[in-house]
Amino acid sequence: MHLAAQGGHAAVVRCLLAAGATVNGEPEGGGITVEQPKGHIWPNKTGMISVDYLLTNIYNLGDSPLHLAITANKLEVVHILVAHGACINKLNIALLNPLDLAAENNNLEV
C-alpha cells in the first residue's frame, strides 16, 4: 500500500483495498503477511507480521500511505485513501500528521 500510494498508482491502491489491505498501514484487519523467522520476536503472537507494518514502522518511520501520497502530491490517491477512512490525524515519527505535511509542502489542494 505504501509504495503504491507514494507512486500515485491509484488502480493498485484500489485493488489492494479491495483485497483487504489496511488503509492506514496497520497490521490488524488485513494486508499481506510474512512468516516470522525462527529466533526473531515480532510484535504479535501469531508468528506473522504485516508487510504494511514493516513499512510503516521500520522503512517509513511512521508514515502512513496517506502521509506518503500527500508528500508525493498524488491527489487521486489521497482522495481514495480518505474516502476509505484513512486517518488524517495519524502522527509519524516527526509528530506530523498528513495535513501538516500538506501545509509544509504547499499542497493546498489537499
N, C-alpha and C positions, 0 to 999 in steps of 0.2 A: 504494500500500500504506500509506504513512504517513498519509494523510488518512482512509482507511477505518479504520485501527487507532485513530487518535485519536478518531474519531467513534463508535466502537463498532459499526461496520457489519460484523457477523460474516459475513453472507452474501456481502458484497462481498469480504472478506478471503479467504474460502474460494474464491470464484470467481477471484480474482487468483492465488492459489496454484495452483489447478488449471490456470491458463493459463500458468504458468511464472514468475510474479513471484518475486523472491528474498525470503525470509523476513526477512533482516537488512537489507534495503535497499541491497544492494551491486550494482554494475553487472554483474558476471560471472554467467553462468548463467541469464539470462532477464531479464524485465522489459520495459517499454515503452521504446523508444529514440526519440531525435530526431536529425535531421541536424545536423552541425556547421556553423555559419555560416562563410562564407569569411572568412579573416583572423583567426579565433579558434583558439586552441590548447586542446584538451581533453586530459585525462589518458590517453587511449588512442589507439592508432594507426589505428583503423578509421574515424575520422571520425564516429562515432556515440557518443552518451553516454546512459546510462540516466536516465530521469526520476527513478527512485529515488535514483540517485547525486546528482543535483542537489539533491533534497530533503534527503538525508542530510547532504551536505557544505556546502551553502550556506544553505538555508532553516532547517533544524532544528539546525544547529550540532552535528552528530554524533549526534543522537538517532535510534535505530533505531525501527522500528514498535513494537517491544516497549517501549522507553522511553516512547513516546507513549501506548500503551494503558494502561500502568501508571499514568502520571501522571494520565490521564483516568479512572482506576478502571473500565476496561472489561474486566471479568474474563473474559467469554466469549471476547473477542478474545485476551486474554493466554493463555488455555488453548489456543486454536487455534494461536497462534504458537509456543508452547513445544512443542506436540505435533508441529509441523512443523520443529522443530530450531532455533528462534530462540536466539541466543547470549545467555545470561543474564550473561555476563562482559564484553560489549562496552561499552567506555567512550565516553562522549560528550565534548564539548569541556571540560566541567567535571570530567572524570575520574570520573564517576559511572556505575555500571552500573545496569541496570534494578532490581535488588534494592535498591540504595542509594536509588533514587527511591521504591520501595515503602515502605521504612522511613521516609524523610523525610516522606512523605505519610500515614503511619499506615495504609497498605493492608495490614493484617495477613493478609487472605485470600490475598494473592499468596504 
